[in-house]
Amino acid sequence: MKKKYWDIFILFLSLYVIVELAIEIIYPFSQKTIDLINTLDLFICAIFLGDFFYFLYAAKGKEARVEYLKHHWIDFVASIPFMSFLRAFRLVRVVRIVRLLRGVKGIIHILRLLGTNRIQNIMISYFLILVLVLFYCSLAFYSFELGVNPNVHCYFDAFWWAFVSLTTIGYGDIFPVTVEGRVAAMVLALAGIGLFSLITAQLATYFIKVQKQEQCDKKNDNGKHVES
């Protein structure tokens, strides 16, 4: 029960990270607000790091800890509170990457919860994953392409690019010109192909199960008629 409440708490922090990241990218904050966010960022990083090391310590045996590190290394990297340090040295591009990593951690945590929750309809989970991927890749594209790409003037341009890239092969009116933007494009393309394939496979499996269940029910009904 305690772990459930803790997971919900971490989920809310992860959602905050994603929402704050989106607002900061789309609507730049004043210096006073940035200082406040940095202070809150330190607090959240401390919680994320505590969560990381707690479960690392809880893993029994060397092999279990190595396995934990393999699957959760991004949690550690994204939880290191060095945003203020990077901003002080005006490492803008590195700051953007770290911020995006922080958002990736939030999304990964949400997807983990969706993956372990078998009660919810799996198709709803896939839909939420698609929405998160679309939203996050458009943010990443906007963050790196704005001011560099002549075709990107506002967030809607980035969202339009992400939407048509995920659902089609794209119209070619907007395309990435930075390395980071191209990475976002590759992630989006792979996510679109992978998730749509999973959805198709899941639907096929579902219909096969329904068909088998109907056949079993029909056999049982025939057996009852023979006995009577």
N, C-alpha and C positions, 0 to 999 in steps of 0.2 A: 504493500500500500504506500509506504514512504517513497519507494522508488518511482511509483506512478506519479505522485505529487511533484517529485523532483524533476521528472521528465517533462511534466507540464510547465514547470517553472523555467527550465532550460528552453523549452519550445517558445515560450513568450519572449524570452531574451533573444532567441534566434530571429523571431518575427520582428522584434524591435530593430535588430541590426539591419535586416533587409529593408524595412520601411525607412529607417534613418538614412541608410545608404542611398535609397532612391530619391528622397527629398533633397539630400545634400548635393547629389549629382545634377538633378534637374533644376533646383532652386538654390544657388550658392548662398551660404549663411554669412552673417557678419562675423567679425573677429571675436566679439563677445560671445556669440552663440557657439562658435567653434571651440573656444576655451572651455565652455560648459560641457560640450560634447566630449572633449578630450578627457575631462575629469570623470564623466560617466563612463567613458570608454575604458579607463583604468579599472574602474570597479567591475565592469562586465568581464574584462580580460582576466581579472583575479578569480572570478567565479568560474569561467571557462577553464582556466589553468588548473584550479582546484578540482574540477570535475574530471579533467584529463588524468591528472596524477592519481586521483582516488581510484579510478577504474584500472589504471595501469598497475597500481599496487595490489588491487583486489584480484588481478589475474594470477592464477596459481601456476607457478613454474616458469622457467625461462622461456620455453616454447610458446606458452600462452601469452607472455608479455611481448615477445617478438611478433606474434600474430596480431596482437592488439596494436602495436606500433605500425604495422603494415597497413592496417585499415583506418587508423586514426591519426596518422602523422600530420595531415592537413589541419586537424583540430589544434594541434600544438602550435604549428606555424602561424595560423590565423589568430591565435590567442595571445601572442607576444605583444605587449603594449609599447610599441615603438613608433606610434603615429606622430607624437609630438616631436620626437627626435628627427624623424624624416622631414617633417614640415619645417623645422628649424633650419635644416640645411637645404631647403627648397628642392627636395627631390620629388618633384610633383608626380612624375610617372610611376615611381616606386610607391608613393603614397596611394595612388589610384589602384595599383595592383594589390597592395595590402588590404585596402578597403574592399576590393572585390573578393579577395580570399575570405575576408570576414563574412561577406554575404554568402559565399559558397558553403562555408561551415554551417550557416543557418539553414540553407536549403538541404544540405546533406542530413542534418539532424531531423528536419521535417520528413524527408524521404525515408529515413530509418524508422520513424514512428509509423508512417504509412505502411511500410513493408512488414512490420511486425503486428499490425492490426488486421486480423483475418475476418473480423466481424463486418467491417465496411465492405461495400461493393468494390471489387477490384477495379472495375471500370471507372468509378469515381476517382480512385487513387491515380489511375493513369491520366485522367483528365487534369487533375491537380498538378501532376508532374509536368504535363505539357504547358500549363499556364505558368508555372514557376520557371521552367526553362525559357519560355518565350519572354517573360518579364525580365529575367536576369540577363539574358544575352542581349536584349535591347538596351538595357542599362549599360552593360559593358561596352557595347558598340558606340553608344552615345558619348560615354565618358572619354573614349580614346579618339573618336573621329571628329568630335565637335571642334571647330577651329582649324582643322587640318583638311577635312573632306569638304569640298565645295558643295556637295549635294546634301549635307546634313546641316540644317539650320535650327531645328528644334527636336525635342524628344519624340514627337510624333513621327518624324522622318525615320528615326532609328527603330521605332516600334513597327512602322510600315515595312521596313526592310526585314526585320525579324519575322514578321507574320508571313510575308510572301515567301521568304526563304524556308520557313518551316513547313508551310502547306503546299508550296510549289517549288520549282527550281529558281524562282525569282524572275523579276521583269527586266533586270539590268539597268534600271534607272538610278539605283543607289547600290554602290559596291564599296567594300572596304579598301582603304589606301594605306592603313598602318598595319604593322605586324600583329599587334594586339587585336585589331579589328578582324583580321583574317583568321586568327585563332578562334575568336568568337563565332565566326562564320562556319568554321569546321566543326566546332562543338555543336552548333545549332543543326547543321546538316546531319551529323551522326545521331544526334538525339531524335531528330525527326524520323529518320529511317528506322532506328532501333525501336522507338516507342510505337510507331505505327505497325511495325512487324509484330511486336508483343501484343498489341491490341487485336490484330488479325488472328494470331495464334490462340489467344485467350477466347475469342468468339468461336473459333472453330472447335476448340476443346469443349466449350460450353454446349454447343449444339450436338456434338457427338455424345456427351453425357446424357443430354435430354433424350436423344434418339434411343440410346441403350436403355434408359429408364422406361421409356414407353414400350419397348420390346419386352422388357421383363414384366411390366404390368400386364401386357397382353397375354403373355404365357401363363401368368398366374391366374388370370381370368379364365383362360381356356381350360386350365387344370381344374378349377373349381366347377366348371360346367360339366366336365367329364365325370367327376366324382358324384355330382348330383344326378 
